[in-house]
Amino acid sequence: MIAYFDTSALIKLIIEEAGSESAKQLWDASASTFGGRLVYPEGRAALASARRGGRLSAAGLRSAKARLAELWDQILVVELSAQVADAAGDLAERYALRGYDAVHLASALTIKDMDRVFVTWDRDLSLAAARAGLPVAPVA
């Protein structure tokens, strides 16, 4: 299986929360794991938000950032090219997606492997991916 992890899925590998076990199983089952260039800055923002919200201590944030860097090194990065950006604009319009979500979907759609799967915990993005013909991993 080739998996595209969006930020909502990747964070579940770093912060223990509902869905973390499913995310770990999907990560481990993937022969290759892709993510868009936006995953890293979005991930850092999510971790900083978790710190501000009291879900992570200062030491926990340092550890979480190190784990994000480890995971990021294992991801095959889909760059935000002009083609991906143009496709994201079309997808945002077609499926009423937020900009970053449209970029994730456009990035995932560049992967042409038949055994690809999109991993997200974002409901709207999951529905849009399915409507765009992208197999979406069942998440719990």
C-alpha positions as CSV (number, residue, x, y, z in Angstrom):
1,M,0.0,0.0,0.0
2,I,1.1,3.5,-0.8
3,A,-0.2,6.0,1.7
4,Y,-0.6,9.8,1.6
5,F,-0.8,11.1,5.1
6,D,-2.2,14.6,5.6
7,T,-1.3,16.6,8.7
8,S,-4.3,15.4,10.8
9,A,-3.2,11.8,10.3
10,L,0.5,12.5,10.9
11,I,-0.1,14.3,14.2
12,K,-1.8,11.2,15.5
13,L,1.6,9.5,15.2
14,I,3.0,12.1,17.5
15,I,0.3,13.0,20.0
16,E,-1.6,10.2,21.6
17,E,-5.3,10.8,20.8
18,A,-8.4,9.2,19.3
19,G,-7.3,7.5,16.1
20,S,-3.6,7.2,17.0
21,E,-3.6,3.4,16.9
22,S,-5.3,3.3,13.5
23,A,-2.8,5.9,12.2
24,K,0.1,3.8,13.5
25,Q,-1.3,0.6,11.8
26,L,-1.7,2.5,8.5
27,W,1.8,3.9,8.7
28,D,3.3,0.5,9.5
29,A,1.4,-1.1,6.6
30,S,2.6,1.4,4.0
31,A,5.3,0.4,1.7
32,S,5.8,4.1,0.9
33,T,4.4,7.1,2.7
34,F,3.8,10.4,0.9
35,G,3.0,13.8,2.2
36,G,2.7,17.3,0.8
37,R,5.2,20.0,1.5
38,L,2.6,21.6,3.7
39,V,2.7,18.7,6.2
40,Y,5.7,20.0,8.0
41,P,4.7,23.6,8.7
42,E,1.1,22.5,9.4
43,G,2.5,19.9,11.8
44,R,4.6,22.4,13.6
45,A,1.6,24.7,13.9
46,A,-0.5,21.9,15.3
47,L,2.2,21.0,17.9
48,A,2.5,24.7,18.9
49,S,-1.3,24.8,19.3
50,A,-1.2,21.7,21.4
51,R,1.4,23.4,23.7
52,R,-0.7,26.6,23.9
53,G,-3.8,24.5,24.7
54,G,-2.0,22.6,27.5
55,R,-2.0,19.3,25.7
56,L,1.9,19.3,25.6
57,S,4.3,20.5,28.2
58,A,7.4,22.4,27.1
59,A,9.4,19.2,27.2
60,G,6.6,17.4,25.4
61,L,6.7,20.0,22.7
62,R,10.5,19.5,22.2
63,S,10.0,15.7,22.0
64,A,7.0,16.1,19.6
65,K,9.0,18.4,17.3
66,A,11.8,15.8,17.3
67,R,9.3,13.0,16.4
68,L,7.8,15.2,13.6
69,A,11.3,15.6,12.2
70,E,11.9,11.8,12.3
71,L,8.6,11.1,10.5
72,W,9.2,13.9,8.0
73,D,12.6,12.3,7.1
74,Q,10.6,9.1,6.1
75,I,8.0,10.9,4.0
76,L,8.3,11.1,0.2
77,V,7.5,14.8,-0.3
78,V,5.1,16.0,-3.0
79,E,6.2,19.5,-3.8
80,L,3.9,22.4,-4.2
81,S,4.4,22.9,-7.9
82,A,2.5,25.2,-10.2
83,Q,0.6,22.2,-11.4
84,V,-0.4,21.1,-7.9
85,A,-1.4,24.7,-7.0
86,D,-3.6,25.0,-10.1
87,A,-5.2,21.6,-9.4
88,A,-5.7,22.7,-5.7
89,G,-7.6,25.8,-6.8
90,D,-9.9,23.7,-9.0
91,L,-10.5,21.2,-6.2
92,A,-11.2,24.0,-3.6
93,E,-13.8,25.4,-5.9
94,R,-15.3,22.0,-6.9
95,Y,-15.5,20.5,-3.4
96,A,-15.7,23.6,-1.2
97,L,-12.4,22.9,0.5
98,R,-10.1,25.2,2.5
99,G,-6.9,26.1,0.7
100,Y,-4.6,23.8,2.6
101,D,-7.0,20.8,2.3
102,A,-7.2,21.4,-1.4
103,V,-3.4,21.3,-1.7
104,H,-3.3,18.0,0.2
105,L,-5.9,16.5,-2.1
106,A,-4.1,17.8,-5.2
107,S,-0.8,16.5,-3.9
108,A,-2.3,13.0,-3.2
109,L,-3.8,12.9,-6.7
110,T,-0.4,13.3,-8.3
111,I,0.5,9.8,-7.0
112,K,-0.6,7.4,-9.7
113,D,0.1,4.1,-8.0
114,M,-3.1,1.9,-8.1
115,D,-2.5,0.8,-4.5
116,R,-2.6,4.3,-3.1
117,V,-4.7,5.4,-0.2
118,F,-5.4,8.8,1.3
119,V,-5.2,9.0,5.1
120,T,-7.0,11.8,6.9
121,W,-9.1,12.5,9.9
122,D,-10.6,15.6,8.3
123,R,-14.2,14.7,7.4
124,D,-14.7,17.3,4.6
125,L,-11.3,16.4,3.1
126,S,-12.1,12.7,3.3
127,L,-15.5,13.2,1.5
128,A,-13.8,15.3,-1.2
129,A,-11.1,12.7,-1.7
130,A,-13.7,10.0,-2.2
131,R,-15.7,12.1,-4.6
132,A,-12.5,12.8,-6.5
133,G,-12.0,9.0,-6.9
134,L,-9.2,8.7,-4.4
135,P,-9.4,5.6,-2.1
136,V,-9.6,6.8,1.5
137,A,-8.4,4.7,4.4
138,P,-11.0,3.7,6.9
139,V,-10.1,5.5,10.1
140,A,-11.6,5.0,13.6
